[in-house]
Amino acid sequence: MMGPGKARHWLGLLLAMCLIAINIAMVDKPYIYASPPPPSPSPPPPYHYNSPPPPSPSPPPPYHYKSPPPPSPSPPPPFHYKSPPPPSPSPPPPYQYKSPPPPSPPPPYHY
């Protein structure tokens, strides 16, 4: 029986001899390159239009709060003088009954 080292040696030797035999056989005939035949013209595949995808919705711009401007100082309203109302008439004093004075004696009668 052969060991693995000897088998490998014989295998390499056999491969080398095959390569030499192939080279000798090729020396007799020159190699002529034959290009492959041109491909048969096939009709182009039908064209299918693919519409572009809809645009993705863009996020809204960030909101920046703007406070309203301060109110402009308005001039004070013009001053209109109003005179005080006239005094209301005071009610008459309550009625107090006064009895007539007693009759005075008649003056003396002179003839």
Residue pairs with C-beta under 8 A, 6 or more apart in sequence:
2 10
